[in-house]
Structures are given as structure tokens and as C-alpha cells.
Amino acid sequence: MFGDLNFTLQQRRQFGAIAERDSCVFTLARDVVKRLEVEEPRLVVGLLKVMGRSLGMTLVNMHSFSEQVDV
């Protein structure tokens, strides 16, 4: 998953990504999430949990990277 931080902060994605192998990319638009909040709230809760875990891993990785750079 990528772009989760920008999605959460409602910002445009600023970085690109390159696949190392064949991949399938799914996009998620904010207007779709807003519609799903009404139509499928349990689905949105699950999605937000997954995004929360992804954001947590991103923060841990950023912290680990900054510690390595500071050394």
C-alpha cells in the first residue's frame, strides 16, 4: 500500500513507485470512501484499520531510517 499518508492528510501524492514484478494497482478516491461510509460502513471501518496499520508501519520505518542516518 502506498499513498496512505497523503490520502489521510488529504494531500496529493508526491512520490512515484516502481514495481519489481507484475502487479495490479487499485486506486481509491475520496468520493468513493465518502459514499461507502453511508452504503457500507463496516467496509470503511475495515479499510481504515488496514490504513492505520500501514501508517503505523510507515512511521516505524521512518523512525528507523532517521536513526540510521543520524549515526
C-alpha positions as CSV (number, residue, x, y, z in Angstrom):
1,M,0.0,0.0,0.0
2,F,1.3,3.4,-0.8
3,G,-0.1,6.9,-0.7
4,D,-1.9,6.2,2.5
5,L,-0.3,9.1,4.4
6,N,-1.2,11.5,1.6
7,F,-4.7,10.1,1.4
8,T,-5.2,10.6,5.2
9,L,-3.8,14.1,5.1
10,Q,-5.8,14.9,2.0
11,Q,-2.8,15.8,0.0
12,R,-1.6,14.9,-3.5
13,R,0.8,12.0,-3.7
14,Q,4.3,13.4,-4.3
15,F,6.3,10.3,-5.0
16,G,6.3,7.6,-7.6
17,A,6.6,3.9,-7.3
18,I,8.2,1.2,-9.5
19,A,7.1,-2.4,-9.4
20,E,9.7,-5.1,-9.1
21,R,7.4,-7.7,-10.6
22,D,4.0,-7.9,-12.3
23,S,1.5,-6.0,-10.2
24,C,-2.1,-4.9,-10.1
25,V,-2.8,-1.4,-8.8
26,F,-6.1,-0.4,-7.3
27,T,-6.9,3.2,-6.7
28,L,-9.3,4.6,-4.1
29,A,-10.9,8.1,-4.5
30,R,-12.0,10.1,-1.5
31,D,-15.5,10.5,-3.0
32,V,-15.8,6.7,-3.1
33,V,-14.9,6.5,0.5
34,K,-17.5,9.1,1.4
35,R,-20.2,7.1,-0.5
36,L,-19.1,3.9,1.2
37,E,-19.3,5.5,4.6
38,V,-23.1,5.6,4.0
39,E,-23.6,2.5,2.0
40,E,-21.0,0.1,3.5
41,P,-19.8,1.5,6.9
42,R,-18.4,-1.9,8.0
43,L,-16.2,-2.0,4.9
44,V,-14.9,1.5,5.6
45,V,-14.1,0.6,9.2
46,G,-12.1,-2.3,7.9
47,L,-10.3,-0.2,5.3
48,L,-9.4,2.4,7.9
49,K,-8.0,-0.3,10.2
50,V,-5.8,-1.5,7.3
51,M,-4.7,2.1,6.5
52,G,-4.0,2.7,10.2
53,R,-1.7,-0.3,10.4
54,S,0.0,0.8,7.2
55,L,0.6,4.3,8.6
56,G,2.0,2.8,11.8
57,M,4.5,0.7,9.8
58,T,5.4,3.8,7.7
59,L,6.1,5.7,10.9
60,V,8.2,2.9,12.4
61,N,10.2,2.6,9.2
62,M,10.7,6.4,9.0
63,H,11.9,6.4,12.6
64,S,14.3,3.5,12.0
65,F,15.6,5.2,8.9
66,S,16.2,8.5,10.7
67,E,18.1,6.7,13.4
68,Q,20.4,5.0,10.9
69,V,21.1,8.4,9.1
70,D,21.9,10.1,12.4
71,V,24.6,7.6,13.2
